[in-house]
Amino acid sequence: MGAKVLTIIGTRPEAIKMAPVVRELQATSGFEHILAVTGQHRALLHQVLDLFGIEPQHDLDIMKEGQRLDEILTRTLSRLSDIVCVERPDCILVHGDTTSTLSGALAGFYNKVKVGHVEAGLRTGDRFLPYPEEINRRLADQIADYYFAPTEGAAANLRRDGLVQGEIVVTGNTVVDAVRIVMGMPVELPADIAEFTARFKEYVIVTTHRRENWGEPLARIGEALRVFALDNPAVGVIACLHPNPLLRHGLLPFLEEAPNALMTPAPDYSSFIHLMCCAQFILTDSGGVQEEACGLGKLALVLRGQTERPEAVDAGFARVIGTDSVRIVTEMAGALVETRLGKAPPKDAPNPFGDGYASLRIVEFLKARLG
């Protein structure tokens, strides 16, 4: 057998961004690939894996109701270390900034296995924004041997942090690969979304899940959506909900009185990508959605105080607007006018996150280094 690579995936966004890498590893001679999933976001996770035709060899099944972040970390680390001892991989691949990312990197370090960090080098500069993701990715970068930076800016962050113990490769972002693959797939929208989009030819999409937006910030977002919906009765507002019930309960009091608002569980990934294709614009606190918007030529209004994707802002695909309700309404109204006129995002602006072949570059690098 060739070099053995163990890939670790915890959440739906990780699955989306790592699926193209897993597919490339499986299709490339010279590798034995093992996939371990932590069991977080179970239904959403397997929805993505099924879409890309990927089957995990290990499922940690760590999800428990009401568990704390430290519990997720310690239980995941212990079980991953057991898998590493059994599989004895030549390299562990982790992605991004989740608790499973940090657990996987630590499992590699403790067992003296090389670690490759996909989407390395992202920074906001504030270790509590986003929380706990900013610290997770910084610590994973301290451990990693191979840095797969999505942009030159991310690579510059790594060098600025003095992370010279590993090799830095600018690959592009693997989410662009995922969008490219999914756009070639057939899609059938869920019934409620299909009916809603038939009624409202113009619509906007909202996603929010970040911990820093729970509570009062979510209420401000909800109030802004209510005002916008009532001010623009011909424009649909589709809130694609994370499974956490806190988010539904936080938005429901504001949106239930607007007949042109739909609160719906997050659709499968192919449906979501096709839904974004036809949206006027997107409101989100998700990093991945900011990147996907670039790939689809859509404007994203970022419901955060800052973003670790400044490339999207610089290219004109994203605007950081925070969670003040008055500003959100103002920005949404302005974005609606601009997108109707075809002024946002800029026409023919290049995608700052690459050409959709990041996974190929990652696998070619690993083949050269692992033999």
Beta strands, then each sheet from edge to edge (+ up, - down):
strand 1: 3-9
strand 2: 31-37
strand 3: 58-59
strand 4: 91-95
strand 5: 114-118
strand 6: 146-149
strand 7: 167-170
strand 8: 202-207
strand 9: 235-241
strand 10: 261-265
strand 11: 282-284
strand 12: 300-302
strand 13: 318-320
sheet 1: 3+ 2+ 1+ 4+ 5+ 6+ 7+
sheet 2: 10+ 9+ 8+ 11+ 12+ 13+
end
